[in-house]
Amino acid sequence: MTPMPTTTGRSGQAALEYVLALAALLVVVGAVSHLVAAARKSGDRTIGIVASDYP
């Protein structure tokens, strides 16, 4: 009977998955920050128009 191999050749798979998950998380955080910045800019513009003295 032959012993089972100790490694399956996929030792770096977990590290690669963590790196990909971190990259996906950074992409999501970047997209959300851009959306928040755009919403804030639009809100500031709206407040400026509403608060203006132009009739």
KALINGI-V535482 format. One record per helix or strand. SS is the DSSP state (h for helix, s for strand). FROM is the first residue (numbers start at 0). LEN is the number of residues. Records with the same first field share a line. If there is no record, write none. Layout:
SS = FROM-LEN, FROM-LEN
This chain:
h = 12-38
